[in-house]
Amino acid sequence: MAENQNTEWKESWRDEYLKWICGFANAQGGKIYIGTDDNGNVIGVQNSKKLMEDIPNKVRDILGIIVDVNLQTQDGKDTIEICVSPSSYPVNYKGEYHYRSGSTKQLLRGAALTEFLLSKTGYKWDAVPVDGVKVEDLDKESFDIFRREALRSGRMTEEDLNMSNEQLLDNLGLLEQGKLKRAAILLFHRNPEKWVTGAYIKIGYFGEGSDLRYQDEIHGSLFIQADRVIELIYLKYMKAMISYDNVTRIETYPLPKSAIREAVYNAIIHSNYAALVPIQIRIHEDAVYISNDCVFPVGWTVETLMQRHRSQPYNPNIANGFFRAGYVEAWGRGIEKICEVCKEHGVPVPEYTLHLEDIMIKFTPIMEPKVSKGLNGTLNGTLDGTLEDKISFVIKKNPHITQSQIALMLDCSERKIKRFMKKMQEEEMIERIGGRRSGRWILK
């Protein structure tokens, strides 16, 4: 019998054949025979026992479906039969959607993919119902975080929130015919990785090149991750420059917290969790990278992101939960807000890089000149000019810097810095714009 739309023969197993299983599941189903050549002749497999364990586990972990794997013996030779049933929802292989057509496997892209997804179920990935999970299985702390933030942001009133968890989920559109959607599990379950491997955040601090110094992983519901990730970054991974306004301690970070928060929340909302790859945050001394797997709308580019665009979330149910909690807006202004905050903070606008299956944002902080007290107050040998030159250099690097911070960096007394800067203002070398805390210096 020749290969057809329901039958595929393979001489040995390779992990890439998961794409064929994906294609069968998205079409009418079918069978794959391992240990059979292209003519249907049995040649057998040597490691049948191991494959009987590996194949169903890999199909479950990577494709998220269950298949029947049967061991057959003919003329003393073992073969493996993989029976794939048609799936009621779209199945993807690491973010790719394959489809069996005739005796070929096709990778769906663009309009064909959109048409397939809509014709298959009409669901978004995060809206698919999940069997075997009850509202009682969800996490109390996650509901507490949501209620706290939704009330604080004013997106929901106390009366809105004074309901049972089940009523709240229904109000958020996270129930489908009494079943929890994937979004509900990701948002509110203590261990969503039981169903979605890779639904967590990795943070690492790197030295030179790929030298990983230390790292953390943040697990739990998406609300728990969102509640903890930003504070962890700023408490453990970023160094603040310390200064004092009289007796008040002032911490100035190299990157604005609100911009990093917006970027991380965007990654959580738009991540393609079906790819089973965690959100990754790489922190270097001179850059911060945030990356997540994604499926972009057809025709979108980096230029589309940087322009004003309508909100089109890949996970609309997750996005709605974060919006109701007050974490994000619902108008596609996330990137615009990030750029505005960076400009106000005096750091460069972040750079976006779009790959085939993921997106990465790079933040570049303004590196403060290092103090070298052994060089008569110069900045690491960079400045050999007058004190006015040094002050101008520091202001150029960070227009929002305070006089006390300048004094610390230049190893001078604050009184001396104030005296020189007053003179520079009188001579119209510099100008102060705005208030004491939110203003900035301008070189003239």
ABEGO torsion letter per residue (X at the ends): XBBBAABBBBABBBAAAAAAAAAAAABAEEBBBBGBBAAGBBAEBAAAAAAAAAAAAAAAAAAGBBBBBBBBBBGGBBBBBBBBBBBABBBBBGGBBBBBBEABBBBBBEAAAAAAAAAAAGBBAAABBBBGBBAAABBAAAAAAAAAAAAAAGABBAAAABBBAAAAAAAAGABBGGBBBAAAAAAABABAAAABBGBBBBBBBBBBEABBABBBBBBEBAAAAAAAAAAAAAAAABBBBBBBBEABBBBBBABBAAAAAAAAAAAAAABBAAAGBBBBBBBBAABBBBBBBBBBBBGBBAAAAABBBBBBBABAAAAAAAAAAGABBAAGAAAAAAAAAAAAAGBBBBBBBBBAABBBBBBBBBBBBBBBAAAGGBBGGABABBAAAAAAAAAAABAABBAAAAAAAAGBBAAAAAAAAAAAAAAGABBBBEBAAABBBBBX
